[in-house]
Amino acid sequence: MMRIHRAFTLPELLVVIGIIAILTAIVVPVLGRARAHAADARCQANLRELFIAQTCYSEDNAKRYAACEFRADALADRLKKYVTRSNAFPRSLGGLPSQ
C-alpha cells in the first residue's frame, strides 16, 4: 500500500501569504488610528482633571486660581490635593509631586 502525502502546493501557499499581506495592510493603519484616539482621550481626561482641580482650588481660596510662579512644579504643588489621577500632570511639570 502506497502512502499519499497531501501537501500544499506553491500556488496555494502564495494565495494564503497574499491574503495575510492584504489583511495586514488593512489592519495596521486602523491600529495606528486607534492608538491616536486613545492618546487624545487620555489628554482630554487629563485636561478635565486639571480643570476640576483648578476649580476646586479656586472655591477653597477665595475664587483665586492657582498660578505658576517661579518653579515649574508650583502649579502641581498647589493642586495635588485636588487631583485623583497621578498621571494628570504633564511630565514637563515633573508629574504629580510626591506626598
TAQUI-V878429 format. One record per residue. N is the residue number from 1. RES is the residue in one small letter. SS is DSSP state (A for helix, B for strand, O for the rest). Layout:
n = (N | N)
res = (RES | RES)
ss = (SS | SS)
This chain:
n = (1 | 2 | 3 | 4 | 5 | 6 | 7 | 8 | 9 | 10 | 11 | 12 | 13 | 14 | 15 | 16 | 17 | 18 | 19 | 20 | 21 | 22 | 23 | 24 | 25 | 26 | 27 | 28 | 29 | 30 | 31 | 32 | 33 | 34 | 35 | 36 | 37 | 38 | 39 | 40 | 41 | 42 | 43 | 44 | 45 | 46 | 47 | 48 | 49 | 50 | 51 | 52 | 53 | 54 | 55 | 56 | 57 | 58 | 59 | 60 | 61 | 62 | 63 | 64 | 65 | 66 | 67 | 68 | 69 | 70 | 71 | 72 | 73 | 74 | 75 | 76 | 77 | 78 | 79 | 80 | 81 | 82 | 83 | 84 | 85 | 86 | 87 | 88 | 89 | 90 | 91 | 92 | 93 | 94 | 95 | 96 | 97 | 98 | 99)
res = (m | m | r | i | h | r | a | f | t | l | p | e | l | l | v | v | i | g | i | i | a | i | l | t | a | i | v | v | p | v | l | g | r | a | r | a | h | a | a | d | a | r | c | q | a | n | l | r | e | l | f | i | a | q | t | c | y | s | e | d | n | a | k | r | y | a | a | c | e | f | r | a | d | a | l | a | d | r | l | k | k | y | v | t | r | s | n | a | f | p | r | s | l | g | g | l | p | s | q)
ss = (O | O | O | O | O | O | O | O | O | A | A | A | A | A | A | A | A | A | A | A | A | A | A | A | A | A | A | A | A | A | A | A | A | A | A | A | A | A | A | A | A | A | A | A | A | A | A | A | A | A | A | A | A | A | A | A | A | A | A | A | O | O | O | O | O | O | O | O | O | O | O | O | O | A | A | A | A | A | A | O | O | O | O | O | O | O | O | O | O | O | A | A | A | O | O | O | O | O | O)
